[in-house]
Amino acid sequence: MVGSMRTATKQRSEALPDESPHEHQQNLLLSRIITNVEKLNEAIVVMNKSLQDINIQNMNVELVAQMFKNYQSNVLFHLEATDNLKPPN
């Protein structure tokens, strides 16, 4: 859709040499806006992909942290059950 708008704008500016300078200026501005929006959309797609990768890595970190917490809890339980828990030095 954006590409067709740009083509239509370009065709209008090329097809109508009698158009007002204001219309020509508006067409140029519209073309710049469309180009910038396309670039912005591409950047957002890249950013979303990066955020998905970060979220996946964060899930792995969270899983390891939970495993360590469970291990620590099990060690504490075992030390208390066997009366081997000693105060820190």
PAGULO-297674 format. One record per residue: residue number from 1; x, y, z of N, C-alpha, C in turn. Coordinates in pm, 1 decimal. Layout:
BEGIN
PT / NUM / X / Y / Z / X / Y / Z / X / Y / Z
...
//
This chain:
BEGIN
PT / 1 / 81.9 / -118.4 / 0.0 / 0.0 / 0.0 / 0.0 / 86.6 / 125.0 / 0.0
PT / 2 / 188.9 / 126.6 / 84.3 / 274.8 / 244.3 / 91.8 / 348.1 / 264.6 / -39.1
PT / 3 / 396.8 / 155.6 / -98.6 / 466.0 / 166.2 / -226.5 / 375.1 / 219.4 / -334.8
PT / 4 / 247.4 / 175.6 / -334.4 / 154.6 / 224.2 / -436.5 / 123.0 / 371.3 / -414.9
PT / 5 / 120.7 / 416.1 / -288.9 / 97.7 / 558.3 / -261.9 / 214.3 / 640.5 / -314.5
PT / 6 / 336.2 / 589.4 / -293.7 / 453.9 / 661.5 / -340.5 / 453.5 / 668.6 / -493.0
PT / 7 / 418.4 / 557.6 / -558.2 / 413.5 / 555.0 / -704.5 / 308.8 / 652.5 / -755.6
PT / 8 / 191.2 / 652.4 / -691.7 / 84.7 / 743.7 / -733.9 / 127.9 / 888.3 / -715.4
PT / 9 / 194.3 / 916.5 / -605.0 / 242.6 / 1052.7 / -579.7 / 345.2 / 1092.1 / -683.8
PT / 10 / 435.9 / 1001.0 / -713.3 / 539.6 / 1029.8 / -812.7 / 477.6 / 1049.7 / -951.2
PT / 11 / 380.7 / 963.7 / -985.2 / 316.4 / 975.1 / -1115.9 / 241.5 / 1107.0 / -1127.9
PT / 12 / 174.3 / 1147.1 / -1019.8 / 101.9 / 1273.8 / -1023.2 / 198.2 / 1390.0 / -1043.4
PT / 13 / 311.8 / 1386.5 / -972.8 / 404.5 / 1499.0 / -984.7 / 470.3 / 1501.9 / -1122.9
PT / 14 / 488.8 / 1384.7 / -1183.1 / 548.2 / 1381.8 / -1316.8 / 443.7 / 1411.4 / -1424.7
PT / 15 / 318.6 / 1372.1 / -1400.1 / 215.5 / 1384.0 / -1503.0 / 157.3 / 1524.6 / -1511.1
PT / 16 / 166.7 / 1601.7 / -1404.7 / 103.5 / 1733.0 / -1403.0 / 208.5 / 1843.6 / -1388.9
PT / 17 / 262.9 / 1889.8 / -1498.2 / 362.0 / 1996.9 / -1486.6 / 298.7 / 2129.4 / -1444.3
PT / 18 / 164.1 / 2143.0 / -1455.5 / 95.7 / 2267.9 / -1420.7 / 59.9 / 2275.4 / -1272.4
PT / 19 / 88.8 / 2170.9 / -1195.8 / 45.0 / 2170.9 / -1056.9 / 108.4 / 2287.3 / -981.1
PT / 20 / 41.7 / 2325.7 / -875.5 / 90.7 / 2438.9 / -797.3 / 218.2 / 2399.4 / -723.3
PT / 21 / 301.8 / 2495.9 / -691.9 / 423.7 / 2465.2 / -615.1 / 390.5 / 2406.4 / -478.7
PT / 22 / 276.8 / 2447.5 / -422.2 / 237.6 / 2393.3 / -291.9 / 205.7 / 2244.9 / -302.7
PT / 23 / 136.2 / 2207.5 / -407.1 / 102.3 / 2066.4 / -425.7 / 228.7 / 1984.9 / -448.7
PT / 24 / 319.0 / 2039.0 / -526.3 / 446.1 / 1969.8 / -550.6 / 522.9 / 1953.4 / -418.9
PT / 25 / 525.6 / 2059.1 / -338.6 / 594.3 / 2053.8 / -209.0 / 526.8 / 1951.4 / -118.1
PT / 26 / 393.8 / 1949.1 / -118.8 / 321.1 / 1851.6 / -37.2 / 351.7 / 1709.2 / -82.8
PT / 27 / 360.0 / 1689.5 / -212.9 / 392.2 / 1556.4 / -264.8 / 532.1 / 1513.8 / -223.2
PT / 28 / 625.9 / 1606.7 / -227.1 / 761.9 / 1574.4 / -183.3 / 764.4 / 1540.1 / -35.0
PT / 29 / 693.2 / 1618.1 / 44.3 / 687.6 / 1590.6 / 188.0 / 620.4 / 1456.8 / 215.4
PT / 30 / 512.7 / 1428.5 / 144.0 / 443.3 / 1301.1 / 160.1 / 535.9 / 1184.8 / 124.8
PT / 31 / 611.5 / 1201.0 / 19.9 / 706.2 / 1097.4 / -20.1 / 811.2 / 1075.1 / 88.3
PT / 32 / 862.2 / 1183.3 / 145.9 / 961.2 / 1170.5 / 253.8 / 900.8 / 1103.1 / 375.7
PT / 33 / 776.6 / 1140.3 / 408.8 / 709.0 / 1079.8 / 523.8 / 691.1 / 930.1 / 501.6
PT / 34 / 647.8 / 892.2 / 382.8 / 626.8 / 750.6 / 351.6 / 758.1 / 673.8 / 362.7
PT / 35 / 865.2 / 729.7 / 309.2 / 996.2 / 664.5 / 317.0 / 1039.1 / 647.9 / 462.4
PT / 36 / 1020.6 / 752.4 / 542.4 / 1060.0 / 745.2 / 683.1 / 975.6 / 645.2 / 760.9
PT / 37 / 846.9 / 636.1 / 728.9 / 760.5 / 538.6 / 796.5 / 803.0 / 396.4 / 759.5
PT / 38 / 839.7 / 374.6 / 634.3 / 888.1 / 242.5 / 593.3 / 1014.6 / 206.1 / 670.0
PT / 39 / 1107.3 / 300.5 / 682.0 / 1231.0 / 275.0 / 757.4 / 1200.5 / 248.6 / 904.4
PT / 40 / 1106.8 / 325.4 / 959.8 / 1067.3 / 305.9 / 1099.1 / 1008.3 / 166.9 / 1119.2
PT / 41 / 921.7 / 124.0 / 1027.8 / 862.2 / -9.4 / 1037.9 / 968.7 / -118.1 / 1033.0
PT / 42 / 1067.1 / -102.7 / 945.7 / 1176.0 / -200.3 / 938.1 / 1253.8 / -203.7 / 1069.1
PT / 43 / 1281.1 / -87.1 / 1125.8 / 1354.8 / -80.7 / 1252.1 / 1275.5 / -145.2 / 1365.0
PT / 44 / 1144.8 / -126.4 / 1364.7 / 1060.9 / -185.4 / 1469.0 / 1057.3 / -336.9 / 1455.9
PT / 45 / 1055.5 / -387.9 / 1334.0 / 1059.2 / -533.3 / 1313.2 / 1189.1 / -590.2 / 1370.1
PT / 46 / 1301.0 / -523.9 / 1342.9 / 1430.7 / -569.1 / 1395.1 / 1431.0 / -562.5 / 1547.9
PT / 47 / 1377.8 / -453.5 / 1603.4 / 1373.6 / -438.7 / 1748.5 / 1286.6 / -547.1 / 1811.9
PT / 48 / 1171.5 / -577.7 / 1751.5 / 1084.5 / -682.6 / 1804.7 / 1154.3 / -817.8 / 1804.9
PT / 49 / 1229.1 / -847.5 / 1699.0 / 1303.5 / -973.1 / 1692.9 / 1407.6 / -978.2 / 1804.6
PT / 50 / 1477.0 / -866.8 / 1825.5 / 1576.9 / -860.6 / 1932.5 / 1511.7 / -879.8 / 2069.1
PT / 51 / 1396.7 / -817.3 / 2089.5 / 1326.7 / -832.1 / 2217.1 / 1279.6 / -975.7 / 2239.0
PT / 52 / 1237.3 / -1042.4 / 2132.4 / 1198.5 / -1183.5 / 2145.3 / 1318.5 / -1267.5 / 2187.7
PT / 53 / 1434.9 / -1242.2 / 2126.1 / 1555.9 / -1315.9 / 2162.9 / 1593.6 / -1289.9 / 2308.4
PT / 54 / 1583.7 / -1164.7 / 2350.8 / 1615.4 / -1129.3 / 2489.7 / 1519.6 / -1199.5 / 2584.8
PT / 55 / 1391.5 / -1201.7 / 2551.0 / 1293.2 / -1268.1 / 2637.3 / 1321.6 / -1417.3 / 2649.1
PT / 56 / 1363.7 / -1480.3 / 2541.1 / 1397.8 / -1623.0 / 2545.9 / 1517.2 / -1644.8 / 2638.4
PT / 57 / 1619.6 / -1559.7 / 2625.0 / 1736.4 / -1571.8 / 2712.2 / 1698.9 / -1545.0 / 2858.1
PT / 58 / 1610.8 / -1450.1 / 2881.6 / 1567.1 / -1421.6 / 3018.6 / 1493.3 / -1540.5 / 3078.5
PT / 59 / 1416.9 / -1612.4 / 2996.4 / 1348.2 / -1731.3 / 3046.6 / 1450.6 / -1835.4 / 3089.4
PT / 60 / 1559.7 / -1849.9 / 3014.2 / 1664.5 / -1944.8 / 3051.5 / 1731.1 / -1904.3 / 3182.6
PT / 61 / 1759.5 / -1775.6 / 3198.9 / 1820.6 / -1726.5 / 3322.8 / 1726.1 / -1749.1 / 3440.0
PT / 62 / 1598.8 / -1721.8 / 3419.1 / 1499.7 / -1741.8 / 3524.9 / 1491.7 / -1889.1 / 3564.1
PT / 63 / 1498.8 / -1977.3 / 3466.7 / 1494.9 / -2120.9 / 3494.4 / 1615.5 / -2163.8 / 3577.3
PT / 64 / 1734.4 / -2118.1 / 3541.0 / 1855.5 / -2152.9 / 3616.3 / 1847.4 / -2096.7 / 3758.0
PT / 65 / 1797.9 / -1974.7 / 3773.2 / 1784.6 / -1914.5 / 3906.2 / 1688.5 / -1995.8 / 3992.4
PT / 66 / 1578.1 / -2041.1 / 3934.3 / 1481.9 / -2121.9 / 4009.0 / 1543.2 / -2256.8 / 4047.3
PT / 67 / 1619.7 / -2315.9 / 3956.1 / 1686.5 / -2443.1 / 3986.6 / 1785.5 / -2424.7 / 4101.7
PT / 68 / 1862.2 / -2316.0 / 4100.4 / 1958.7 / -2290.8 / 4207.0 / 1887.2 / -2268.4 / 4340.1
PT / 69 / 1776.2 / -2195.3 / 4336.5 / 1699.5 / -2170.8 / 4458.8 / 1648.0 / -2302.6 / 4516.5
PT / 70 / 1596.9 / -2390.3 / 4430.9 / 1548.4 / -2520.7 / 4477.3 / 1662.5 / -2604.9 / 4533.1
PT / 71 / 1778.7 / -2601.0 / 4466.1 / 1895.3 / -2675.7 / 4513.9 / 1937.0 / -2625.0 / 4651.6
PT / 72 / 1941.6 / -2492.9 / 4667.3 / 1980.3 / -2433.4 / 4795.0 / 1883.0 / -2474.6 / 4905.3
PT / 73 / 1754.3 / -2475.5 / 4873.8 / 1652.7 / -2515.5 / 4970.5 / 1670.0 / -2662.6 / 5009.6
PT / 74 / 1699.5 / -2746.7 / 4910.8 / 1719.7 / -2889.3 / 4938.8 / 1844.1 / -2912.7 / 5024.2
PT / 75 / 1951.3 / -2839.0 / 4996.4 / 2073.9 / -2852.4 / 5076.0 / 2046.5 / -2810.9 / 5219.9
PT / 76 / 1977.7 / -2698.7 / 5237.8 / 1945.3 / -2652.1 / 5372.5 / 1860.0 / -2755.2 / 5446.1
PT / 77 / 1760.0 / -2810.7 / 5377.9 / 1674.8 / -2912.6 / 5439.8 / 1758.2 / -3034.1 / 5481.8
PT / 78 / 1847.0 / -3078.4 / 5392.9 / 1930.7 / -3195.4 / 5423.1 / 2023.0 / -3167.7 / 5541.9
PT / 79 / 2085.8 / -3049.9 / 5543.7 / 2176.1 / -3017.0 / 5654.6 / 2100.7 / -3009.7 / 5787.0
PT / 80 / 1980.3 / -2953.4 / 5785.2 / 1900.5 / -2947.2 / 5908.2 / 1856.3 / -3087.0 / 5951.1
PT / 81 / 1818.6 / -3170.1 / 5855.4 / 1770.5 / -3305.2 / 5887.0 / 1881.7 / -3392.8 / 5942.9
PT / 82 / 2004.1 / -3369.8 / 5903.1 / 2116.7 / -3452.6 / 5949.6 / 2195.4 / -3383.8 / 6060.9
PT / 83 / 2144.1 / -3273.8 / 6113.0 / 2210.1 / -3196.1 / 6219.0 / 2352.2 / -3154.7 / 6181.3
PT / 84 / 2375.0 / -3126.9 / 6056.0 / 2506.5 / -3081.3 / 6010.1 / 2509.6 / -2931.7 / 5977.5
PT / 85 / 2401.1 / -2861.7 / 6007.6 / 2395.5 / -2718.6 / 5978.7 / 2476.2 / -2644.0 / 6083.9
PT / 86 / 2577.4 / -2572.2 / 6040.0 / 2663.5 / -2497.7 / 6131.4 / 2651.4 / -2349.2 / 6099.7
PT / 87 / 2666.6 / -2264.9 / 6200.3 / 2658.9 / -2120.6 / 6175.1 / 2776.1 / -2075.2 / 6088.3
PT / 88 / 2756.2 / -1969.3 / 6010.3 / 2866.8 / -1920.4 / 5926.5 / 2979.3 / -1863.2 / 6012.0
PT / 89 / 3100.0 / -1872.7 / 5963.3 / 3216.8 / -1822.8 / 6038.3 / 3241.0 / -1678.5 / 6009.6
//
